[in-house]
Each structure stands twice: as structure tokens, then as C-alpha cells.
């Protein structure tokens, strides 16, 4: 059984969208956007009963719960199939989708956008840290919230611009502490780095490459390491990013640089990560790239993006 698919991607990139939008999608949490009044079904109810609930509430999917915990999901496609094959009066637990991809309420909104564009499902159940169902999120919720927040942000930026005074220094040194599985703050470093480059009037093509490198290195630390730091040195001629973590290290660096190779565990993969593109993407956008790693000692990656590079002429 499949969840209904959305027909188009959300027209927002988590990497190269305008800085105002990037700041919003990393600052806002899924709990700020999701619908909390979730209509749910229970085991023992029939698919026909769930069909009636969908019709009455004008929705196309209903989570099935046991107490406050998610047990499965019934979509409109499941109902159509049940009607077509003649088992519409069976209990939901016999035909519901049990392996449901979910979001966590403290994740940045950027994760929801990535999920919606990657899996193309109509909605995602949202769980809290106790694995309780606390909401549901659809693409329309994301777009509606962003429109409201963008309007507020534009007004705030206009006011800040009017009050601002004095030139911005061409040099900047930034450091961010990254914690393992800290999805609540994931993306903060790359957002702040991009903001600083924007203030210094860096070329948008350069900013995009730096944003990709910093984001990939930051997410790698969140999902693969025991924690670490992201250091960024902004200079007139280049941006230097150094990502250093405390382990577990990489056994074969050359293998780790191959696209699609990953050591992500099941938990990380269940969240939609672990595609094995982080280091490969970082190397691709860097003008200089180096990596040093030792088992149980950690990994240090250095990425340099020039202010003027042949890569930006492509």
C-alpha cells in the first residue's frame, strides 16, 4: 500500500534559495508548521469506517493510533484498492501501511521540505521525542506558513536596513558546535555562514557553493559523528571551512568519497539521510579539499571556496 504522491515538488531549495527563505526554513521547526488537531483512526475499525471519516473531513489520509502512538496509516489509495478488490470491510490493521516515514516535531522545517520533495508523499505524521503522534504536516502547511513568515521577515529586514549604519568588515571568523543527532539546530551553521557572505556582497555563485559545502559537512557531523565543530574563515579572496569531529572516524577515506557509499545506521536512514553524498558534494563544490581521518580519533575536513573561481564560470 502506498501513500498518495504529490504531483510537484515544493518550489523551495534547502541549499540555494534566497537567504531570507533559507533563514526561515532553518529557524522554523516542524512543530511551528504542523497541524496539531489530527483526525485519527483506531485498530478494530474497518476500512469502510475510515473511508467515511475521510469523506466527512475532506482529507485523503488518516493515521491509525494505539493510545498516543502511531500504529500505521491508511491513505485514499488504500481505500480505492480496498473497494476495487472487495475487502473494504476488513479491519484497518490488516491492510494499513505499517512502515510509515515520519518527521520529528523539533526538526527544522528544512527537513520537512526535503522529505516532501524526496518522497513526494501528500503528508507526514509528526512524532515527539517520546514517539507520540503530535501532528501531521502537508505541503500546503509549509507553503502557507512560509508566506506568512516571509511577509514578517521582509518587514523586519526593511526596518533593520533603515536603522543599520556603518560598513561590514570584509573579514569574519565563525565557529559552531555541532552535536550528534541534534536535528533541532541542524542547518544553523550553514545558514549563518550564508548570511555573513550575503552581508559582505559575495557573488551568489560563490555563496551557493559555500552553502552546499557547509551544509553537507554540518549534516554529516549531526548524523555520523559523536559531535564536533564547524569553523569558517571569511576573507576577501576565499572562504575556508574546517569541520572537525571527535569520531568514530572513517576506515577508508577513498571509499567514503564515492557517491552513494554510506555507513549510516537504520535510525539515520529512517529519517531520510545516509545517501552517501555529503563528502562527494563537498569535494565537488570546493576549490581546495582535504580530509584526514583515523578510527576512534575523529575526522577533519577542510574545504576552500575561492571568491573568483573557474567553477563559477561554468
Phi, psi and omega in degrees: 000139185240146173286141178304141182262142173281151187273339183224151174291154168292126187284052181223130177259140178278004181239307190245023172287164176306151187301325180299317180291319179300317179299319181294315186286345173263334178281318180288142176258160179301326179292342176281344189246327188296159172271125184267339178275080186271129174275122186235160173246174182229155173301145182098333174286151181273163175298328177296321178296318178296322177301317179296321178297319178297316182295317182293327185256001177057048178232164185242014177194142181226124174291144176254128186239156168240106188067239178256008184253145181284128178255333182178191182213138173245125180253169178297329176296322177298320180294315179300317179295319179297320178294318182294323184261359171082024177240032183296340181265008176285154175297147184301326185295343180276341185228356181289159173282122184263327179271082186265132174279127186236166172247161175251143190294338181265007175287150172297155179300334179303326179294319179297318180297318178297318180296313182298321180283329182282310186268337177060032174277158181287333183199164175226132169295148180241130180247156172264186183294340177269010179064029177266144177287119183238354181183180175217144186228131177238167182299325180295328178295319180296310183297317181298315181295318181296322178299317179294313183291326178295322177297316178295320182291321178299317178297320180294317181294322177298318179293318180296320180296321179294327184269344185290152177206149177089148181285156177267134180299141180287341182255147177202142176237124184232143177222138180228136176268128183246130180251147180299134177058022179273075183290341181295326181252000182301130182099350182295316183298311182296326178294316180292323178295315179297320179299317180296321179292323178297319179296333182263013175059036174294153177301135180304327178293323176292316180301319180298316181293320177296320180298318179296311182299312183292321180294313182298318180292322179295312180295324176303318180292322180296316188262341185245332188260179174271004183118159181184207180224152171242118177250135180230125175250116179260121180234165181300329185256349182193164175238128182246123178244127177238118179251116182236127178238174186257012177134172013274357181091167182242125183291319183227100184296318180299321178293322181294337180276354178281137179296130178094350179274132184207149174250017184301138178280177184296324180298313180296317180294326179295338179269002176093012180249183178087026180283349178078030182247352188301303181291322179297317178294321179298314179298321183298321185268354184271147171275330172228139182213134175212152180216134176232132183211146176218139180301134179069001181244344177108178184226138175236125179242133178243123178237129179238130177240122181282148176292331177228110187223146175302334181296333182277355180264354182283000000 
